[in-house]
Amino acid sequence: MKKLLSLVLVLALCSVASAGLLDLKVASRGPTESGTIPIDPVKDITINPSEYLDLNIYYTSNSPLKLASISADIVVTGPGTLSGMVVGTLTEPTNAWDVDLRWITEVVAGKHYIIDYSMNNGVAATGVAVVALDHLMFHCDGAGPVTITMTNNLDTNAGDTIETNMARLNFGGPVTITQVVPEPATIALLCIGGLLLRKKK
């Protein structure tokens, strides 16, 4: 009996180890939509007001099997706000995606999106994290922290998020974005400095 229990535990651990992971991370930032600069991918970041951010979806797996599709909910919660996903800037790995089977649904502007992708060739990621989807761009506007969470979506065109011949993928934790808000004293000093510069002229 003990041997049987040990075998079940080992098989369970192997299935967890071989399951793929989809993780959302901030990959670049900048003052304008076209002026973002790549950074080391992070889950938590502090930014300036009205800054643009690019989010990437990373795929990691211990299995040689390829990622066949992504069907995910992306939900944004405040109290900070985002102006929404700039879906026109999406890029995909070369030869990975079937663009005819691609949907991005804006359920609630700036708050809830559904991403569906099915692939002809798939994306392999044996033991390393690879970019499964690049360039989900957000513009941060309202003050306060923002949390972006990605979870599996079952009621969509592409079906479950799966690996070929494998079970549903796991998902990483949320991305947290905190916007720096200047203190009233700092704003007052900047205003005084501006007035002094005008007088000198």
N, C-alpha and C positions, 0 to 999 in steps of 0.2 A: 504493500500500500504506500509506504514511504517513497519507494522508487517511482511509483506512478505519479504521486504528487510532485516529486522533483522534476519529472519529465514534463508535466503540465506547466510548472513554473518556468522551466527553461524555454519551452515553446512560446509561452506568453511573452517572456522577455525578448525573444528573437523577433516575434511579430511586432513588438513596440519598437525595437531597434531598427527594423527594416522599413517601418512606416515613414513616408516622406513628410516633410515640414514645409509649409508656406509661411513666410514671415514678411511683414511690412516694415520698411525702414526708410528714414529720410536719407537721401543720397546726394542732394545738392541744395544750395540756397543762394539767394541773391535779391537785389533791390527791384529787379524787373523780371518779367516773364522770360525774356531772352537773355538776361544777364545772370543766370544762376551758375554757380561754380561747384564742381563735385567736391564732396567731403567724405571722410570715412563714414560708412553707413551707421546710423545711430537710431535707437529707439526713443531716446529722450533728448530734447534740444531746447535751448533758450534762444529766442530770436528777437530782432528789432520789430517795431510796429510796421505793418503793411509789407512784410517781407514775403517773397515767393519761395515755395519749397517744392522739391520733386520727391515723390515717394516711389520706391521700387518694391516689387514683390519678388522675394528671393525663394528659391526652391532648393532644399537640401534633402538628400536621401542616402542611405547605405546600400540601396538596391541598384543594380544596373538597369532596371526597368525605367522607361521614360514617363514623364508626366504627360498625360493624355489630354486633360482638360482642367480648366479652372472655372468654378462657379461659386462666386463669393459675394457676400454682403460687406460693404464698407460703410460703417456708421460713425458719424461725427457727433460728439457731445461737448458742451461748453463747460463753464460760462463764456469762454472766448468764442469767437465766431470765425468762420472761413467763408470766402466768397464763392467756393465751389470748385469742383474738379474741372480743369481745362482738358477735356477729353481729346481735343484735336491734336495734342502734342504726344500722344501715345506712340511708342515704338516697341517693336518686338524682336526677339532673337532671330537672326537670319535663318530662313528655311524652316522655322519652327511652327509658325502659325498659319492656319487656314483662314485668310481674311474674310472669306465668305461665311464663316461660322463665328462671327464676333459681334457681341452685343454689349453695350454699356447703357444701362437704364438709370436715369436720374429720377429716383423715387420722390425725394424731397431735396430741393436745391440747397447745396452746401451742407446737407445733413445725412443723406442716405443714398447710396449708389449700389447697383448690382452689376457685377462684371461677369460675363460669360464668354469663355473662349474654348473652342475645340481645335485640336491640332492634327494635321496629317502626319507630321514627323515626330513631334514631341520634343521634350527637353530632358536630357540626361544630366544627373548631378550625383555621381557616385562619391560620397564622402566629402563633397565640397558644396558651398553655396553658389548657385548661379542665378543670374537675373532671368526670371520667368516673364516679367512684364516691367517695362521701363517707362518712366516719365509720367507718373500720375501727378499732375501739378496742381497745387493749391495756393491760394493767395490769402494770407492771414490779415484780418482787418480789426475785428473787435478785441478789446482787451481781455486778459485772463487766460488761463490754461485751456487747451483743447486736447481732447482724447480721440484718437482715430482707431477703431477696432475692426479687424477683418475676421469674418466667420464664414462657415460653409453655408451655401444657399441650396436648398433641395428643390425649390419650386421655380426652376428657370429653364431656359432653352437647352443649355448644355448638360443638364443633369448634375449628378454629384461631382465634387472635385475628387478626381481619382488618379491613381497611377495605373498603367496598363496591367491588367490581371491582378490588381492589388486592392486592398481596402481603402476607404476614404482617408484623406490626408489629415494630419494634425495642423493646427494653426498656432503661430506665435502670439505673444501678448500684444497689448495695444501700444501705439506710438503716442507719446505725450509731448505736446508743444506748449511752451510757456513764453508769452510775449512780454518783453521789458516795457514797463510803463514809466516814463519819466516822472520823478517826484515834483510836486508843485514848486518847491524851492529851486530845483534845477531849471524848471521852465522860467521862473521869475528872473534868475541870474542870466539866462540866455536872452531874455527880453531887454534887461538892463544893458547887457553887452552890446546888443544891436542898437540901442538908443545912443550909447556912447560913441559907437562907430559912426553913426549918422552925424553927430555933433562935430566930430573931428573933420569930417568932410566939409 
